[in-house]
Amino acid sequence: MSGTSMTTRAWLLMLPLLAVMIAVIGWPLADTVGLSFTDAKLVGTAGNFVGIDNYVKTLTSSNFQRTLTTTTIFAVISVFAEMVLGVLAALLLNQQFYGRTLLRGLMILPWALPTVVNATLWRLIYNPEYGALNAALMQIGMLDAYRSWLGEPGTALASLIIADCWKNFPLVALIALAALQAVPRDITAASLVDGAGPFARFRFVILPYLAGPLIVALVLRTIEAFKVFDIIWVMTRGGPANSTRTLSILVYQEAFSFQRAGSGASLALIVTLLVAVLAAAYAVLVRRTAGSTA
Amino acid sequence: MERKSFLFSFFIHACALLLAVIILAPVAWLFIMSISPAADLTAKPLVWWPQTVDFSRYGILLSSVENSAGAAFVASLVNSILVAGMATIAALVLAIPAAWAVSRTPSVGWSLYMVIATYMLPPVALAVPLYFGLAHLGLLNSVFGLALVYLTILAPFTTWLMKSGFDAIPKEIEAAAMMDGAGLFATLRIITLPLAAPVMATSALFAFLLAWDEFFYALLFTSDLRAKTLTVAIADLAGGRVSDYGLIATAGVLAALPPVVIGLVMQRALISGLTSGGVKG
């Protein structure tokens, strides 16, 4: 078959997917862009054109700046902790011990638990009156009085980060473990003969094999963490005193709770842009590491 | 060979035990809460293991007595299965031809990368127009509307997985079949699709789990038993005035059961699906 007819055939086969994607993603996205320049409400009139007013108001509002900071803290700490814990767990799971196959299998549990179930579970654990965390810490003498882990601005975000890490580090561990198993045995053996200590061995022999998959996991996890909504909505709804309000929660409140569709749209697009910048920065990073390890 | 000292082996076993406890304790506690009498869960000091095991909540939630907690839970369970099932099938129907086309005709690949790039989009960027659109079509609070919206997540993801699956099937096999006189669609039906069956199964499972897990759109676009999914029902329970924490835990266990079973059985396939897509990406 000739080149042009093959291309035509390919486009025909892709047509249904592309048509649906334009209908459910392309058009809504374009519409969000349009809305963001209006003062439209969720119900009622279509709204008037207000230029870049929404963007100016959003970017200069203290609410937005505070929320951006909260989101960044959540994303950076939880993703960093997930990476470190994930790699440590993978190194452990790559050692010899009794029950290794079983433990490797169990690692899928937190990943498989639906996000909302995970959030609900931790909400019960952190319960100020009957929660397991308070009970356990009291019984071993580490706590004098029950605390409201999710009810105090000082501990709410940290409690959320722990719940998020628990669900997500095992997946990083499984990805890292798969990469570790690809490290040829004779290379690690040779590095031992050459007298490399455990840290040198990790840095120069093992890490190059881990870098690729880990960076991909890092990219995906960071994007996910920046968009976080479910776990926070179920556990704290952004409270107390907005101390756990992330960008997606703020957009939800603006567009749906306060019904300001126009200003919510501008906020949503700012979030989208931030995520796109992150993804682009990572794309550069991925290309650079691919170049250096190839 | 490396010789491990006794001390090192002890250290590794201690770490493994710690990891096992970290992974298992919260899940085990969820299950224990679901079978503990309500009084045990509000006792001080907390009763960690119930004197009498109580499975009655599973019966309550899975009963279909009208206007009971069970009826609401069963309805949301059915909605979740319907929405996830329909969205998965639709996503595969769209993804398979497109993924094959891109795999065999790389010159049109850029359009696929645009589709995949939509993964980055936060759902909030689409939520308001989708809300207006569904309202216009009369598809708010409908399992069909929600399944349609889920294609925004499922279709790019399955196309990505299917393309790497087709990439692994040599073109030459298809060329040989066509040389023997098979038409394009006969070739695809007899040769390619059977070879791609394992990838299709993995993609379908992934898609189903993604839809099963989804919360944001379901929260926005459903409002009562006609379309509410499990995730919304559980969030309602957790945020509501339910006084029996065991009932919330039971709903969690039931909602977690399908993905946990799929995860445990399919672990190898799921991880290789994730890493192969990731490493090539």
Interface residues (C-beta under 8 A of the other chain):
Chain A: M6 T7 R9 A10 W11 L13 M14 P16 L17 L18 V20 M21 V24 I25 W27 P28 L29 D31 T32 L35 L42 A89 L92 Q95 Q96 F97 Y98 G99 R100 L103 G105 L106 M107 I108 L109 P110 W111 A112 L113 P114 T115 V116 V117 A119 T120 L121 W122 R123 L124 I125 N127 E129 Y130 A132 A135 A136 M138 Q139 W166 P170 L171 L174 I175 A178 A179 A189 L192 G212 P213 V216 A217 L220 I223 F226 K227 F229 D230 W233 V234 R237 L247 S248 V251 Y252 A255 F256 A261 G264 A265 L267 A268 L269 V271 T272 V275 A276 A279
Chain B: M1 E2 K4 S9 I12 H13 C15 A16 L19 A20 I22 I23 L24 P26 V27 W29 L30 M33 L41 T42 K44 P45 L46 V93 L94 A95 P97 A98 W100 A101 V102 R104 T105 S107 V108 S111 L112 V115 T118 Y119 M120 L121 P122 P123 V124 A125 L126 A127 V128 P129 L130 Y131 F132 G133 L148 V149 L151 T152 A155 P156 T159 L184 L209 W212 D213 F215 F216 L219 L220 L230 T231 I234 A235 L237 A238 G239 Y245 I248 A249 G252 A255 A256 P259 V260 I262 G263 L264 Q267 L270 I271 S272 L274 T275 G278 V279 G281
